[in-house]
Amino acid sequence: MSTIEDAVRSFLGQFVSDPDVEGDHDLFSSGMVNSLFAMQLVLFVEKQYGITVANEDLDYENFKSVNAIVGFIQSKQ
Amino acid sequence: MDFDLTTEQSRAKSEFRQWVEQCVVPVADANDNREQTPPELIAEIAANGYLGALVAKEYGGRGMDALTWGLLCEEVGRGSASLLSLLTVHGMVIQSLAKWGTLAQRERWLPKLATGATVGAFGLTEPNIGSDAKNIESTAVLQADGTYLLNAEKRWISFGASADLVLVIAKVGDKATAFLVERGMPGFSIEPIRGMLGFRSANIARLLMRDVIIPAQNIVGKVGFGFSHIAGTALDHGRYCVGWGCVGLAQAALDAALSYSGERYQFEVTLNKHQLIQEMLAEMIVNVKAARMLNYHAAFLKDRGDPSLIMETSMAKYFASRVASQAANAAVQIHGANGCSSDYPVQRYFRDAKIMEIIEGSNQMQQIIIAKSGYQQHLVNKRAARRSAAEGEGR
């Protein structure tokens, strides 16, 4: 398991009962997270990895699953 | 956490307090009676740079840190909750654009929002939709030429009657999307609302958009991100302002209660010598301090960009609005019949405090998310304890 994935799952664990979901499991469409999670995730990514999430990054494919979030972070580093 | 103010923050706090004492407190009741914040006061708050408080210096704003901004909201909330709502909604547009706007949008609007040449407002609530914001009925339909045809009715919009630029949330198909709607666009009309219980000088309006053509470059963020990210950013900012403003309102109620109870004689002693009055004063004093600490904590997290700031801000807003309501209620009670008259401002605090428990997410909505978050934290703690115990056994 990569360090980024560990950190993402650890963060996710603060909001969902089962942070060990499949890497491709859709967090939003499955209703696992509430409406506040989207901005909490943005803040987490920005603070943890020192990157800025901006207008051009607003793509559902960047945030929908653990794998997507990890891939997005890697692409911005 | 370090809650000591820096020299700049202390200086700013004194500046805010002085301005509110000189320019807001003396006119707050009159504006409340008139049900209007006059353009001159909006111009004055803009001239002080307070409308541009959150705009980065590169765009002509003051670029305040979160705590300094909170102190401004507290002081303005102490003077007039209605005027606080201008800072709130104007700031909601600024924060949304600063975070999610395109470079062109930021360059076009932020300098104007910073000077107050453009006044912003936020349009989410509708006649049929309040807390259930995901089910808004406003629609925007993509046209063949790339523009959007917007049909929307937004109600209870603070400073809607003054706004030049409204951030409106509407659905494109089933996707919530944020649009910048400009005053003067054909089909966009504004109707002031009068006779409100509180926030009477918040220039509240009903906004009607009938077949308004919106250029695609007026979308903030992307189609489908209007609620989760743009409104999410705006509402977090709104809760933060309201939380601090409630501390100010509660402080105003406390100050009024302390003053009145120290001067008014009943049974040959001042009211504050009566133990039942002391009980009310003690509750107010402690609760105001506690509410202020929650807001300081939220500011601390906000300046660090900590993800927990969203829940902590929700808690600060929830608690502070309840405290404001309780403090204003007690202040009216201590003032007796005088407190029910227009001779004293406590009746205005009482009415405004009720609004604070409803706006930027009703307190019932805050309770739902706070309780869920608390249970989730409980599970996290249990998991950590289990893991720690397992590791202990393994050693």
Contacts between the chains, C-beta under 8 A, distances in Angstrom:
chain1	res1	chain2	res2	distance
A	11	B	307	7.4
A	13	B	380	6.0
A	13	B	383	7.0
A	14	B	376	6.6
A	14	B	377	7.2
A	14	B	380	5.7
A	15	B	376	6.1
A	16	B	376	7.6
A	17	B	376	7.7
A	17	B	379	6.2
A	34	B	369	6.9
A	34	B	372	7.3
A	35	B	134	7.1
A	35	B	227	6.7
A	35	B	228	6.1
A	35	B	232	6.9
A	36	B	232	7.0
A	36	B	310	5.5
A	36	B	311	7.4
A	36	B	314	8.0
A	36	B	369	6.5
A	38	B	228	3.9
A	38	B	229	5.7
A	38	B	232	5.8
A	39	B	228	7.5
A	39	B	229	6.6
A	39	B	232	4.2
A	39	B	233	6.4
A	39	B	236	6.4
A	39	B	310	6.0
A	40	B	307	4.6
A	40	B	310	5.5
A	41	B	307	7.7
A	42	B	229	7.2
A	43	B	305	5.8
A	43	B	306	7.0
A	43	B	307	4.0
A	43	B	309	7.0
A	43	B	310	7.3
A	44	B	307	4.5
A	46	B	305	6.0
A	47	B	304	7.3
A	47	B	305	4.7
A	47	B	306	6.4
A	47	B	307	6.7
A	54	B	99	7.9
A	54	B	100	7.4
A	55	B	100	5.4
A	55	B	101	6.7
A	55	B	102	5.5
A	55	B	221	6.2
A	55	B	222	7.3
A	58	B	100	7.2
A	58	B	221	5.3
A	58	B	222	4.3
A	58	B	225	4.8
A	58	B	229	6.3
A	59	B	222	7.4
A	60	B	224	6.9
